[in-house]
Amino acid sequence: MPADAALVQAKWPQDECSLVFEDVCVRYLPHLPRALDGFSVSLKDREKDGLVGRTGSGKSTVMGTLFRLMELESGRILFGGVDIAGVGIGHLRRQITIVPQDPILFSGELRKNLDPLGVRTDAEVWAALKGCSLCVLVESLEGGLSAKVAEGGINFSVGERSVLCLARALLRESRVLCLDEATANVDPTNDKRIQEVLSQGLQDCFVLTIAHRLHTVLTCDRILVLERGYLAQSGPPASLLAQPGIFKELANQAGIYNVISDAPLPMQAEGEEVKSI
Ligand SMILES: Nc1ncnc2c1ncn2[C@@H]1O[C@H](COP(=O)(O)OP(=O)(O)OP(=O)(O)O)[C@@H](O)[C@H]1O
């Protein structure tokens, strides 16, 4: 088992690294069927992937295993060549940021939410906010960066909380960002901010997006389609759309028939109902 000190010394994870799920099996309780059943995939450095699949197919469990929220029944996850089962939880989680569907901010100052360890300069914090198109919002708050965040962050909308968590990810320089896309309540302005950060602001990390609306992952490098806990399909969005399979079915249900790379992505318009998959 690698000692964390040795990993720090080896500068794990290195600049160029891969993320490999090797035949991962997970069972929440002994009498339940496996939530992941031989899930295998190898991601290249900084790959941006969309995780799609029907409800219960195992998408959230994949993210949970990466964060070591549950034990594997069998299999391995190798990050930068190291089995994450042997990495200290704190050390591992410093490399990974998860933005859940309903992200929570903690009460206190906004700045502390963005930079909990207080290791960044104000200029760096503002740069991250700029990267997320949040400067105007934060400037408009009483106290600016020192603005008060209420318990759970309820004085910010779900969309604003998601984008603030993305700004936190930029400041942490996480190597892996897992985003569980909110299915509802994200207004068009914040939806656009999220899509812009995902496509432009996170060049240096792996991004795994659980997509509940397919249009948000049409620009990903690769789509990973889960079915009953295993990888049923994987490939660039356009090629998956061009072949029969689960992704094409889900896309057609969502009214998507092809990927036109030079056309703007269909964004959610004010008041428009979003087709969820
Ligand atoms: N805490 C839990 N205890 C028991 N079973 C669970 C638990 N969480 C998930 N499961 C089961 O594991 C399987 C995979 O669930 P998971 O939440 O990973 O799927 P998902 O693709 O993320 O679904 P959704 O799109 O509905 O969020 C499902 O059969 C689900 O019922």
The ligand as an SDF file (V2000), in Angstrom:
LIG
                    3D

 31 33  0  0  0  0  0  0  0  0999 V2000
  -27.4950    3.8160   -0.9670 N   0  0  0  0  0  0  0  0  0  0  0  0
  -27.9530    2.8140   -1.7060 C   0  0  0  0  0  0  0  0  0  0  0  0
  -28.3800    1.6700   -1.1350 N   0  0  0  0  0  0  0  0  0  0  0  0
  -28.8320    0.6500   -1.8760 C   0  0  0  0  0  0  0  0  0  0  0  0
  -28.8910    0.6470   -3.2240 N   0  0  0  0  0  0  0  0  0  0  0  0
  -28.4810    1.7530   -3.8550 C   0  0  0  0  0  0  0  0  0  0  0  0
  -27.9980    2.8920   -3.1300 C   0  0  0  0  0  0  0  0  0  0  0  0
  -27.6560    3.8450   -4.0300 N   0  0  0  0  0  0  0  0  0  0  0  0
  -27.9140    3.3370   -5.2460 C   0  0  0  0  0  0  0  0  0  0  0  0
  -28.4070    2.0900   -5.1440 N   0  0  0  0  0  0  0  0  0  0  0  0
  -28.7790    1.1960   -6.2600 C   0  0  0  0  0  0  0  0  0  0  0  0
  -27.6290    1.0310   -7.0710 O   0  0  0  0  0  0  0  0  0  0  0  0
  -27.9840    1.0390   -8.4580 C   0  0  0  0  0  0  0  0  0  0  0  0
  -27.2240    2.1600   -9.1630 C   0  0  0  0  0  0  0  0  0  0  0  0
  -27.6660    3.3910   -8.6300 O   0  0  0  0  0  0  0  0  0  0  0  0
  -27.0540    4.7920   -9.0430 P   0  0  0  0  0  0  0  0  0  0  0  0
  -27.6510    5.8120   -8.1440 O   0  0  0  0  0  0  0  0  0  0  0  0
  -25.5760    4.6840   -9.1090 O   0  0  0  0  0  0  0  0  0  0  0  0
  -27.6280    4.9410  -10.5310 O   0  0  0  0  0  0  0  0  0  0  0  0
  -27.7590    6.2750  -11.4040 P   0  0  0  0  0  0  0  0  0  0  0  0
  -27.4930    5.8540  -12.8170 O   0  0  0  0  0  0  0  0  0  0  0  0
  -26.9210    7.3500  -10.8390 O   0  0  0  0  0  0  0  0  0  0  0  0
  -29.3040    6.6130  -11.2280 O   0  0  0  0  0  0  0  0  0  0  0  0
  -30.0540    8.0450  -11.3390 P   0  0  0  0  0  0  0  0  0  0  0  0
  -29.9230    8.5190  -12.7500 O   0  0  0  0  0  0  0  0  0  0  0  0
  -31.4730    7.6840  -10.9910 O   0  0  0  0  0  0  0  0  0  0  0  0
  -29.4170    8.9640  -10.3290 O   0  0  0  0  0  0  0  0  0  0  0  0
  -29.5040    1.1970   -8.5060 C   0  0  0  0  0  0  0  0  0  0  0  0
  -30.0590   -0.0910   -8.6200 O   0  0  0  0  0  0  0  0  0  0  0  0
  -29.8440    1.8140   -7.1750 C   0  0  0  0  0  0  0  0  0  0  0  0
  -31.1290    1.4430   -6.7640 O   0  0  0  0  0  0  0  0  0  0  0  0
  1  2  1  0
  2  3  1  0
  2  7  2  0
  3  4  2  0
  4  5  1  0
  5  6  2  0
  6  7  1  0
  6 10  1  0
  7  8  1  0
  8  9  2  0
  9 10  1  0
 10 11  1  0
 11 12  1  0
 11 30  1  0
 12 13  1  0
 13 14  1  0
 13 28  1  0
 14 15  1  0
 15 16  1  0
 16 17  2  0
 16 18  1  0
 16 19  1  0
 19 20  1  0
 20 21  2  0
 20 22  1  0
 20 23  1  0
 23 24  1  0
 24 25  2  0
 24 26  1  0
 24 27  1  0
 28 29  1  0
 28 30  1  0
 30 31  1  0
M  END
$$$$
